[in-house]
Amino acid sequence: MPSPLNIAVVGVGTMAQSVHLPVIRRRWDRFSLAATVDISPRRRREGSEAWGVPEERRYETVADLVAAIRAKEVAVDAVVVATDGLHVDDVLAIMRRGIPVLLEPPLGFSAEEIARVADLERMSGRSLVMMAYPQQYDAAIAQLPEHVQRRDIRMLDYEVRMPAAQPLFGHAHVTVAAYDLPSELRAERRDALQQAVVAGTGAAANQRDRDLFVKGMLTGVAHQLAVVEGAYGPITRIEAVRQWPSGVIPGSIEVLGELEGGARVRIVWHYLPFFPEYSESLSILSARRRLLVEMPAPSFPDRRAVLSVRERDRGVVQERAIESSVGAAESMWEAFHALVVGGEPPLATSADELRRVGQLREVLATIVAADGRSLEPEVDVAPEPEPEIVAEPEVAAEPVVPDEPEAGPAPEIETEREIETAAGPVAPDEPLPDPAPEPIGESGSVAAAAHTDALQAVANDDAWGSAAPAVPQPDERRDA
């Protein structure tokens, strides 16, 4: 492996000009700027001229860079990707050449997108992607477990106050964002970015949810989760989430969680566009000590993080401050050099990002649920068809023959004159009278009519507790 390493920078924008390129120039003994890539002609020209890259090693796309590497027109040992997030295909193209990548987050917007990178890295059998979270590598953060182990943490409190760009990058005199792309290309990239964000948040998310996910979580909370993970491991459970003020995006986001073993974590990220300065602090409480780390922004390479340790020893309160020897960005580049030269695994890999984007979507889903909504689209469930009722075949009923009364001794009849009916005696020569027809009610029989009259009487009775009138039986009605 040559020394210094030949570095190509993809995306000569704010992060490249304020964080990465200054370290490459400062550490000329380890790194050399070999090529630049940017789709904006203006930024490609101005950024490359400011950092001394000749015109023949300036490329418009990663495909152009890879073609030049394949043709041995330029030697590249490692690549920094600092573009707008639409770079998974570019990262994959570089990885297929076996070239390690230092990648500005986010790696992608959805688990499916990030999984493509993680799968290729796993199949390659070695680490090829290192996520650019500078504070992970700061000596002040790396020393935390030496003073308080994870099992002894009572509370870890991590807060970031993020102003607008001027206090962060104004001193670096970066080239402003260029809008010199053709309108068709700009529209194409805008649509592609929107589709990628929709894939990450879900089709049921609204524009407010998407802005919160990109501007507050992927570029804010994700950094804090990574720093905590670098020192003490990942947050294993998210207990509560809130976002405020109402209607302000991204506003402030608070996450309460738990490390393995039960240690409590509180992460707060504030976007304060008119705040005078960037501020980042992490404090840890244990039964014996209080640790406090104050970290400057990585865009200030000459500022150092300070770890303060306050404890009581033998009845006396003691406090000592430990300052990092180099800036966070420079420490990160030292770790990247170890990855490229010796294959030393980074603290944040593509597999870690795959897990982290799932956590961030969980955070977003919790905020959305507080509004009475869901990120999951509503599924229309078709009503189950009613079961078909198959009528059983009718079976002809056998005729019912009434039981005949038992026959008694036949009466002795002397003459026809003695034959009587209910109407009285019958004259010898007169025919027997026909029986009078019984009155038929609505139900079709005398008994049914009486039953109907009784039910009607109950219905008309205002007193629910009164007993229903007795229903006369057919035999009683006949005898009345």
C-alpha positions as CSV (number, residue, x, y, z in Angstrom):
1,M,0.0,0.0,0.0
2,P,1.5,3.4,-1.0
3,S,2.2,6.1,1.5
4,P,0.6,8.5,1.4
5,L,-2.7,7.0,0.3
6,N,-4.3,8.4,-2.9
7,I,-7.8,9.7,-2.0
8,A,-10.6,10.6,-4.3
9,V,-13.3,12.9,-3.0
10,V,-16.8,12.5,-4.4
11,G,-19.0,15.5,-3.7
12,V,-16.9,18.7,-3.3
13,G,-19.5,20.4,-1.1
14,T,-19.8,21.8,2.4
15,M,-18.7,18.7,4.3
16,A,-15.8,17.9,2.0
17,Q,-14.5,21.5,2.1
18,S,-14.9,22.1,5.8
19,V,-14.1,18.6,7.3
20,H,-12.4,16.2,5.0
21,L,-10.2,18.2,2.6
22,P,-8.6,20.2,5.5
23,V,-7.5,16.9,7.2
24,I,-6.1,15.5,3.9
25,R,-4.0,18.6,3.5
26,R,-3.0,18.7,7.2
27,R,-2.0,15.0,7.1
28,W,0.0,15.1,3.9
29,D,2.2,12.4,5.3
30,R,-0.7,9.9,5.2
31,F,-3.0,11.2,2.5
32,S,-2.8,12.7,-1.0
33,L,-5.7,14.2,-2.9
34,A,-5.8,12.3,-6.2
35,A,-9.1,13.2,-7.8
36,T,-12.4,15.0,-7.3
37,V,-16.0,14.2,-8.5
38,D,-19.0,16.5,-8.7
39,I,-21.9,16.8,-11.0
40,S,-21.9,20.6,-10.7
41,P,-19.5,22.1,-13.2
42,R,-19.1,25.2,-11.1
43,R,-18.4,23.4,-7.8
44,R,-16.2,20.9,-9.5
45,R,-14.1,23.7,-11.0
46,E,-13.9,26.0,-8.0
47,G,-13.5,23.2,-5.4
48,S,-10.8,21.5,-7.4
49,E,-8.9,24.7,-8.0
50,A,-9.0,25.6,-4.3
51,W,-7.5,22.3,-3.3
52,G,-5.0,21.9,-6.2
53,V,-6.5,19.1,-8.3
54,P,-5.6,19.4,-12.0
55,E,-8.3,19.4,-14.6
56,E,-7.5,16.0,-16.0
57,R,-8.4,14.4,-12.6
58,R,-11.7,16.1,-12.2
59,Y,-14.7,13.9,-13.0
60,E,-18.4,14.5,-13.4
61,T,-19.6,11.1,-12.2
62,V,-18.4,8.1,-10.3
63,A,-18.8,6.1,-13.4
64,D,-16.2,8.4,-15.1
65,L,-13.9,7.9,-12.1
66,V,-14.2,4.1,-12.1
67,A,-13.5,4.1,-15.9
68,A,-10.4,6.2,-15.3
69,I,-9.3,3.8,-12.5
70,R,-9.9,0.8,-14.8
71,A,-7.9,2.4,-17.5
72,K,-5.1,3.2,-15.0
73,E,-5.4,6.9,-15.8
74,V,-5.5,7.7,-12.0
75,A,-4.5,5.7,-9.0
76,V,-7.0,5.6,-6.1
77,D,-6.6,3.7,-2.8
78,A,-9.7,5.0,-1.0
79,V,-12.7,7.3,-1.7
80,V,-14.6,9.8,0.4
81,V,-18.3,10.1,-0.6
82,A,-19.9,13.3,0.7
83,T,-22.9,13.7,-1.5
84,D,-26.6,14.3,-0.8
85,G,-27.6,10.7,0.1
86,L,-28.4,9.5,-3.4
87,H,-25.2,7.5,-3.6
88,V,-25.9,3.8,-3.0
89,D,-25.2,3.0,-6.7
90,D,-22.0,5.0,-6.6
91,V,-20.9,3.3,-3.4
92,L,-21.6,-0.1,-4.9
93,A,-19.6,0.7,-8.0
94,I,-16.6,1.7,-5.9
95,M,-16.8,-1.3,-3.6
96,R,-16.8,-3.7,-6.6
97,R,-13.3,-2.4,-7.4
98,G,-12.3,-3.4,-3.8
99,I,-11.8,0.2,-2.8
100,P,-12.7,1.3,0.8
101,V,-15.2,4.1,1.3
102,L,-15.4,6.8,4.0
103,L,-19.1,7.8,3.7
104,E,-20.9,10.8,5.0
105,P,-24.3,9.8,6.4
106,P,-26.9,8.9,5.6
107,L,-25.9,5.8,3.7
108,G,-29.4,5.5,2.4
109,F,-33.0,6.3,3.3
110,S,-34.5,2.9,3.6
111,A,-33.6,-0.5,4.9
112,E,-33.9,-2.0,1.4
113,E,-31.5,0.5,0.0
114,I,-28.9,0.1,2.8
115,A,-29.2,-3.7,2.6
116,R,-27.7,-3.7,-0.9
117,V,-24.5,-2.2,0.4
118,A,-24.4,-4.5,3.6
119,D,-25.0,-7.6,1.4
120,L,-22.1,-6.8,-0.9
121,E,-19.8,-6.0,2.0
122,R,-20.7,-9.3,3.7
123,M,-20.1,-11.2,0.5
124,S,-16.7,-9.5,0.0
125,G,-15.6,-10.9,3.4
126,R,-13.9,-7.6,4.6
127,S,-14.8,-4.1,5.7
128,L,-15.2,-1.7,2.8
129,V,-17.5,1.0,4.3
130,M,-16.8,3.3,7.2
131,M,-19.5,5.7,8.3
132,A,-18.2,9.3,8.9
133,Y,-19.2,9.9,12.6
134,P,-16.1,11.9,13.8
135,Q,-17.0,12.1,17.5
136,Q,-17.1,8.3,17.7
137,Y,-13.3,8.4,17.3
138,D,-12.6,11.4,19.6
139,A,-10.3,10.4,22.4
140,A,-12.7,12.0,25.0
141,I,-15.4,9.6,23.9
142,A,-13.1,6.6,23.6
143,Q,-12.0,7.0,27.2
144,L,-15.5,7.0,28.8
145,P,-15.6,3.2,29.5
146,E,-12.3,3.5,31.4
147,H,-13.9,5.8,33.9
148,V,-17.5,4.4,34.1
149,Q,-18.4,1.0,32.8
150,R,-21.7,0.4,31.2
151,R,-23.1,-1.6,34.1
152,D,-22.4,1.3,36.5
153,I,-24.2,4.0,34.4
154,R,-27.1,5.5,36.2
155,M,-28.0,7.9,33.4
156,L,-26.4,9.0,30.1
157,D,-27.6,12.4,28.9
158,Y,-26.6,13.5,25.4
159,E,-27.7,16.9,24.0
160,V,-26.9,18.7,20.7
161,R,-27.8,22.3,19.9
162,M,-27.6,22.7,16.1
163,P,-27.6,26.2,14.6
164,A,-27.9,27.1,10.9
165,A,-24.9,26.7,8.6
166,Q,-23.1,30.0,9.1
167,P,-21.8,29.4,12.7
168,L,-20.7,25.9,11.6
169,F,-19.1,26.5,8.2
170,G,-18.7,30.3,7.7
171,H,-15.1,30.2,8.7
172,A,-14.2,27.6,6.2
173,H,-15.2,29.8,3.2
174,V,-16.8,26.9,1.4
175,T,-18.1,27.1,-2.2
176,V,-21.8,27.8,-2.1
177,A,-24.2,25.3,-3.4
178,A,-24.3,25.5,-7.2
179,Y,-27.5,25.4,-9.2
180,D,-25.9,25.2,-12.6
181,L,-27.3,21.7,-13.4
182,P,-29.7,21.4,-16.4
183,S,-33.3,21.6,-15.3
184,E,-34.1,18.1,-16.5
185,L,-31.3,16.7,-14.3
186,R,-32.3,18.7,-11.3
187,A,-35.9,17.5,-11.7
188,E,-34.7,13.9,-12.1
189,R,-32.6,14.0,-8.9
190,R,-35.4,15.7,-7.0
191,D,-37.8,13.0,-8.0
192,A,-35.3,10.2,-7.2
193,L,-34.7,11.8,-3.7
194,Q,-38.4,12.0,-3.0
195,Q,-38.9,8.3,-4.0
196,A,-36.0,7.2,-1.8
197,V,-37.4,9.1,1.2
198,V,-40.9,7.7,0.6
199,A,-39.4,4.2,0.6
200,G,-37.8,4.9,3.9
201,T,-40.7,6.5,5.7
202,G,-43.6,4.6,4.1
203,A,-46.3,5.5,1.7
204,A,-48.6,6.6,4.5
205,A,-46.2,9.3,5.7
206,N,-46.9,12.9,4.8
207,Q,-44.4,15.5,3.8
208,R,-44.0,16.7,7.4
209,D,-43.0,13.1,8.4
210,R,-40.5,12.9,5.6
211,D,-38.9,16.2,6.4
212,L,-38.6,15.2,10.1
213,F,-37.0,11.9,9.1
214,V,-34.4,13.4,6.8
215,K,-33.6,16.8,8.5
216,G,-34.0,15.7,12.2
217,M,-33.2,12.0,12.4
218,L,-30.8,10.9,9.6
219,T,-28.7,14.1,10.0
220,G,-29.1,14.6,13.8
221,V,-30.3,11.8,16.1
222,A,-28.4,9.2,14.0
223,H,-25.1,10.9,14.9
224,Q,-25.9,10.7,18.6
225,L,-27.0,7.1,18.4
226,A,-23.7,6.2,16.7
227,V,-21.5,8.0,19.3
228,V,-23.3,6.3,22.2
229,E,-22.9,3.0,20.4
230,G,-19.2,3.5,19.8
231,A,-18.6,3.9,23.5
232,Y,-21.1,1.6,25.1
233,G,-22.9,-0.4,22.4
234,P,-26.3,0.2,20.8
235,I,-29.5,1.2,22.4
236,T,-31.5,-2.0,22.8
237,R,-34.9,-0.5,23.6
238,I,-36.6,2.8,22.9
239,E,-39.0,3.7,25.7
240,A,-40.4,7.1,24.8
241,V,-40.1,9.8,22.1
242,R,-41.4,13.3,21.7
243,Q,-41.0,16.1,19.2
244,W,-41.8,19.8,19.7
245,P,-42.8,22.6,19.1
246,S,-45.9,21.7,17.3
247,G,-45.7,22.6,13.6
248,V,-42.0,23.3,13.6
249,I,-39.8,20.9,11.6
250,P,-37.4,19.5,12.6
251,G,-37.6,21.4,15.9
252,S,-36.5,19.4,18.9
253,I,-36.5,15.6,19.3
254,E,-36.1,13.7,22.5
255,V,-35.5,9.9,22.8
256,L,-35.5,7.9,26.0
257,G,-33.9,4.5,25.7
258,E,-32.0,1.7,27.4
259,L,-28.6,0.1,26.9
260,E,-27.9,-3.6,27.3
261,G,-28.0,-4.2,31.0
262,G,-30.6,-1.6,31.8
263,A,-28.6,1.7,31.7
264,R,-30.8,4.6,30.9
265,V,-30.1,7.0,28.0
266,R,-31.6,10.3,27.1
267,I,-30.9,11.8,23.7
268,V,-32.0,15.4,22.8
269,W,-31.4,17.1,19.5
270,H,-32.4,20.7,19.0
271,Y,-32.4,22.5,15.6
272,L,-32.0,26.2,16.6
273,P,-31.4,28.2,13.3
274,F,-30.7,31.4,15.1
275,F,-28.6,30.0,17.9
276,P,-25.2,31.7,18.2
277,E,-23.0,28.6,18.2
278,Y,-22.9,24.8,17.9
279,S,-23.0,23.0,21.2
280,E,-22.6,19.2,21.9
281,S,-22.3,17.7,25.4
282,L,-22.5,14.2,26.9
283,S,-22.8,13.6,30.6
284,I,-22.7,10.3,32.5
285,L,-23.8,9.7,36.1
286,S,-22.7,6.8,38.2
287,A,-22.8,6.2,42.0
288,R,-19.3,7.6,42.3
289,R,-18.6,9.9,39.4
290,R,-19.9,12.5,37.0
291,L,-18.4,12.6,33.5
292,L,-18.9,15.5,31.1
293,V,-17.6,15.7,27.6
294,E,-17.9,19.0,25.7
295,M,-17.3,18.5,21.9
296,P,-16.7,21.2,19.3
297,A,-18.1,20.8,15.7
298,P,-15.8,18.7,13.5
299,S,-15.5,21.6,11.1
300,F,-13.2,23.3,13.6
301,P,-10.1,21.2,13.3
302,D,-8.0,23.1,15.8
303,R,-10.6,22.8,18.6
304,R,-10.4,19.9,21.0
305,A,-13.0,18.0,23.1
306,V,-12.6,18.1,26.8
307,L,-13.5,15.3,29.3
308,S,-14.2,16.4,32.8
309,V,-14.2,13.8,35.6
310,R,-15.7,14.8,38.9
311,E,-15.7,12.5,41.9
312,R,-15.3,12.3,45.7
313,D,-12.3,10.4,46.9
314,R,-11.6,10.0,50.6
315,G,-14.1,12.7,51.5
316,V,-12.6,15.2,49.1
317,V,-14.3,16.3,45.8
318,Q,-11.8,16.1,43.0
319,E,-12.1,17.3,39.4
320,R,-9.8,16.9,36.5
321,A,-10.1,17.8,32.8
322,I,-8.6,15.7,30.0
323,E,-8.2,17.4,26.5
324,S,-8.1,15.3,23.3
325,S,-4.7,15.6,21.6
326,V,-6.2,15.9,18.1
327,G,-9.6,16.9,16.6
328,A,-12.4,14.5,16.1
329,A,-12.1,14.6,12.3
330,E,-8.4,13.9,12.4
331,S,-8.9,10.9,14.7
332,M,-11.6,9.6,12.3
333,W,-9.1,9.8,9.4
334,E,-6.5,7.9,11.4
335,A,-9.1,5.1,11.9
336,F,-9.8,5.2,8.1
337,H,-6.1,4.9,7.4
338,A,-6.1,1.8,9.6
339,L,-9.0,0.3,7.7
340,V,-7.4,0.9,4.3
341,V,-3.9,-0.3,5.2
342,G,-4.6,-3.0,7.8
343,G,-8.2,-3.9,7.5
344,E,-9.1,-2.6,11.0
345,P,-12.9,-2.8,11.3
346,P,-14.6,0.6,11.8
347,L,-16.9,1.6,14.6
348,A,-19.8,2.1,12.3
349,T,-20.3,-0.2,9.3
350,S,-23.1,-0.6,6.7
351,A,-24.6,-3.4,8.9
352,D,-24.8,-0.9,11.8
353,E,-26.5,1.6,9.6
354,L,-29.0,-1.0,8.5
355,R,-30.0,-1.5,12.2
356,R,-29.9,2.2,12.9
357,V,-32.3,3.2,10.1
358,G,-34.7,0.7,11.6
359,Q,-34.4,2.4,15.0
360,L,-34.9,5.8,13.5
361,R,-38.1,4.7,11.7
362,E,-39.3,3.4,15.0
363,V,-38.7,6.9,16.5
364,L,-40.6,8.5,13.6
365,A,-43.5,6.0,14.0
366,T,-43.8,6.8,17.7
367,I,-44.0,10.6,16.9
368,V,-46.6,9.9,14.2
369,A,-48.6,7.7,16.5
370,A,-48.8,10.6,19.0
371,D,-50.8,12.4,16.3
372,G,-53.2,9.6,16.0
373,R,-51.8,8.3,12.7
374,S,-49.7,5.5,11.5
375,L,-46.9,5.1,9.0
376,E,-48.4,1.8,7.9
377,P,-51.0,2.2,5.1
378,E,-54.5,1.2,5.9
379,V,-55.4,-2.2,4.4
380,D,-58.9,-2.6,3.1
381,V,-60.1,-6.0,4.3
382,A,-62.8,-7.4,2.0
383,P,-65.8,-8.8,3.9
384,E,-65.9,-12.5,4.1
385,P,-68.6,-14.0,1.8
386,E,-71.6,-15.3,3.7
387,P,-71.7,-19.1,3.7
388,E,-74.2,-20.5,1.2
389,I,-77.2,-22.0,2.9
390,V,-78.2,-25.2,1.3
391,A,-81.8,-26.2,2.1
392,E,-82.3,-29.7,3.2
393,P,-84.6,-31.6,0.9
394,E,-88.2,-31.6,2.2
395,V,-89.4,-35.0,3.4
396,A,-93.1,-35.6,3.0
397,A,-94.7,-35.9,6.4
398,E,-96.7,-39.0,7.1
399,P,-100.4,-38.3,7.6
400,V,-101.3,-38.2,11.3
401,V,-104.3,-40.4,12.1
402,P,-106.0,-39.2,15.3
403,D,-106.4,-41.8,17.9
404,E,-109.9,-43.4,17.9
405,P,-111.6,-43.4,21.3
406,E,-111.9,-46.8,22.8
407,A,-115.1,-48.4,21.9
408,G,-117.5,-49.0,24.7
409,P,-120.6,-51.2,24.8
410,A,-123.0,-50.1,22.0
411,P,-126.2,-48.5,23.4
412,E,-129.4,-50.3,22.8
413,I,-131.5,-48.4,20.2
414,E,-135.1,-49.3,20.1
415,T,-136.4,-46.8,17.5
416,E,-135.0,-44.0,15.5
417,R,-137.1,-41.5,17.6
418,E,-134.7,-42.0,20.5
419,I,-131.7,-40.6,18.4
420,E,-130.8,-37.1,19.6
421,T,-128.2,-34.5,18.8
422,A,-127.0,-31.4,20.5
423,A,-129.8,-29.5,18.8
424,G,-132.5,-31.7,20.3
425,P,-134.6,-34.7,19.2
426,V,-135.0,-35.3,15.6
427,A,-138.2,-36.2,14.0
428,P,-138.4,-39.5,12.3
429,D,-138.8,-38.2,8.8
430,E,-136.6,-35.1,9.1
431,P,-133.0,-35.2,8.0
432,L,-130.2,-34.6,10.5
433,P,-129.2,-30.9,10.7
434,D,-125.7,-29.9,9.5
435,P,-123.4,-28.8,12.3
436,A,-122.9,-25.0,12.6
437,P,-119.5,-23.8,11.3
438,E,-117.0,-22.6,13.9
439,P,-115.8,-19.0,13.6
440,I,-112.3,-18.8,12.1
441,G,-109.9,-16.1,13.3
442,E,-106.8,-14.6,11.5
443,S,-104.7,-17.5,12.5
444,G,-107.0,-20.0,10.8
445,S,-108.4,-21.8,13.8
446,V,-110.4,-21.1,16.9
447,A,-107.5,-22.0,19.2
448,A,-105.0,-19.8,17.3
449,A,-107.5,-16.9,17.3
450,A,-107.9,-17.1,21.0
451,H,-104.1,-17.2,21.5
452,T,-103.7,-14.1,19.2
453,D,-106.3,-12.2,21.2
454,A,-104.4,-13.0,24.4
455,L,-101.1,-11.7,23.1
456,Q,-102.8,-8.5,21.8
457,A,-104.2,-8.0,25.3
458,V,-100.7,-8.3,26.8
459,A,-99.3,-5.9,24.2
460,N,-102.0,-3.3,25.0
461,D,-101.5,-3.6,28.8
462,D,-99.6,-0.6,30.1
463,A,-98.6,-2.5,33.3
464,W,-95.6,-4.7,32.3
465,G,-95.9,-6.5,35.6
466,S,-99.5,-7.6,35.2
467,A,-100.2,-11.1,34.4
468,A,-101.5,-12.0,30.9
469,P,-105.1,-13.2,30.7
470,A,-105.6,-16.9,30.6
471,V,-106.0,-18.3,27.1
472,P,-109.1,-20.4,26.9
473,Q,-108.5,-23.8,25.5
474,P,-110.6,-25.1,22.6
475,D,-112.6,-27.5,24.8
476,E,-113.5,-24.7,27.2
477,R,-114.6,-22.4,24.4
478,R,-116.8,-25.1,23.0
479,D,-118.5,-25.7,26.3
480,A,-119.1,-21.9,27.0
